[in-house]
């Protein structure tokens, strides 16, 4: 399935690709990255910008090793939040692997998130903001469910922003749409 998805991505040739976590099944195992490295290289060679955020599988079992392998593939990633602007759309990437974040890093991410939203709200070149993290604040999934921490830490600022219009996640590996 992954091969078919990447073949279609290359055929459609978007300017940018965002992976919402769980890039591989076990991030600490180098062998799990073999095929994905080929897919990522194909996209990058085709001029497709590829960004990703950490999912729980990327840091499962041996989090430091998994994050190190992830970081090698995605050097622009920052574990306490980062953003990119594509045309007039800003995408804020947040780390929702709360059990892997020390309290100082969680506080740093919260401060960064608030400051960055404020900055982007004031930027006339940005007309639309997407907030992205791995774990969903709300989900009908009976397997992974909703994240109370995402509801607590990320949703209030998202809802108070006038430009933030889309909150996307990847944990349940399903398409769900919730409107507030």
C-alpha positions in Angstrom: 0.0 0.0 0.0 2.8 2.4 0.9 4.4 1.8 -2.5 1.2 2.6 -4.3 0.7 5.8 -2.3 4.1 7.0 -3.1 3.7 6.1 -6.8 0.6 8.2 -6.8 2.3 11.1 -5.0 5.1 11.1 -7.6 2.4 11.0 -10.4 0.4 13.9 -8.9 3.7 15.8 -8.1 2.6 18.1 -5.3 4.9 20.9 -4.2 5.0 19.6 -0.7 4.3 16.4 1.2 3.5 16.3 5.0 3.7 13.0 6.8 1.7 13.1 10.1 3.8 10.6 12.0 4.4 6.9 12.1 6.7 7.2 9.1 7.8 3.6 9.9 6.6 0.9 12.2 9.6 1.0 14.6 11.7 4.1 14.2 14.7 2.7 16.1 15.2 -0.2 13.6 17.4 0.9 10.7 16.0 -1.9 8.5 12.5 -0.5 8.9 13.7 2.7 7.1 15.1 0.9 4.0 12.0 1.1 1.8 10.9 4.5 3.2 14.3 6.0 2.4 13.8 5.1 -1.2 10.3 6.7 -1.3 11.6 9.8 0.4 14.6 10.1 -1.9 12.3 9.7 -5.0 10.1 12.5 -3.8 13.0 14.8 -3.0 14.7 14.1 -6.3 11.4 15.0 -8.0 11.5 18.4 -6.3 8.7 17.5 -3.7 9.4 19.1 -0.3 8.9 16.4 2.4 8.2 17.3 6.0 7.2 15.0 8.9 6.3 15.0 12.5 7.1 12.3 15.1 4.4 9.6 15.6 4.3 7.2 18.5 5.8 4.4 16.3 8.8 6.6 15.4 9.7 6.7 19.1 8.3 3.4 20.3 10.5 1.1 22.4 13.8 3.0 22.0 12.8 6.6 21.7 16.2 8.3 21.5 17.4 5.9 18.8 14.1 6.3 16.9 14.1 10.0 17.1 17.8 10.1 16.0 17.0 8.0 12.9 13.9 10.2 12.2 15.9 13.4 12.6 18.5 12.2 10.0 15.7 11.9 7.5 14.0 15.1 8.5 16.7 17.6 9.5 14.2 20.6 9.6 12.1 18.8 12.3 12.3 20.3 15.8 10.9 18.2 18.6 9.4 21.2 20.4 7.6 22.6 17.3 8.4 24.1 13.9 6.6 25.6 11.0 6.8 26.3 7.3 4.9 28.7 5.1 3.9 27.4 1.6 2.5 30.3 -0.5 0.1 32.0 2.0 -0.5 28.9 4.2 1.4 28.3 7.4 1.7 24.8 8.8 2.6 24.5 12.5 4.0 21.1 13.5 3.6 20.1 17.1 4.9 17.1 19.1 2.0 15.3 20.7 4.2 12.4 22.1 3.7 14.0 25.6 5.1 11.0 27.5 8.4 11.5 25.6 8.7 15.2 26.3 10.2 16.4 29.6 8.2 19.1 31.3 10.7 21.8 30.3 10.3 20.9 26.6 6.5 20.7 26.9 6.6 24.2 28.4 9.0 25.4 25.7 6.7 24.0 23.0 3.7 25.7 24.5 5.5 29.1 24.6 6.7 28.6 21.0 3.2 27.6 19.8 1.6 30.6 21.4 4.3 33.1 20.1 4.3 31.6 16.6 0.5 31.7 16.3 0.5 35.3 17.4 3.3 36.1 14.9 1.4 34.4 12.1 -1.8 36.1 13.0 -0.1 39.4 12.5 1.6 38.5 9.2 -0.5 39.8 6.3 1.2 37.3 3.9 -0.3 34.4 5.9 -4.0 34.0 5.2 -4.5 30.4 6.5 -2.9 28.4 9.3 -2.9 24.6 9.6 -2.0 23.0 13.0 -0.6 19.5 12.8 0.3 16.9 15.4 0.2 13.1 15.5 -2.5 12.4 18.1 -6.0 13.5 17.5 -7.8 15.7 20.0 -11.1 14.0 18.9 -11.5 10.6 17.3 -14.2 8.0 16.9 -11.5 5.3 16.8 -12.0 2.6 19.4 -8.4 1.7 19.1 -6.6 5.0 19.7 -9.4 7.3 20.8 -9.1 11.0 21.6 -6.1 12.7 23.2 -7.0 14.7 26.3 -3.5 16.3 26.3 -4.0 17.6 22.7 -7.3 19.0 23.8 -5.7 20.7 26.8 -2.5 22.0 25.2 -3.2 22.6 21.5 -6.9 23.1 20.9 -7.6 26.3 22.9 -5.0 28.3 21.0 -6.2 26.8 17.7 -9.8 27.9 18.5 -8.7 31.4 19.5 -6.8 32.0 16.3 -8.7 33.8 13.5 -6.5 32.3 10.8 -6.2 28.7 12.1 -8.8 26.8 10.1 -7.6 23.2 9.9 -6.2 20.9 12.5 -4.8 17.6 11.1 -3.5 14.5 12.7 -2.4 11.0 11.8 -2.6 8.6 14.7 -5.8 6.8 13.9 -4.7 6.2 10.2 -8.3 7.0 9.2 -10.1 9.9 7.7 -12.4 11.6 10.2 -13.9 15.1 9.9 -15.1 17.1 12.9 -16.6 20.5 12.6 -16.9 22.9 15.6 
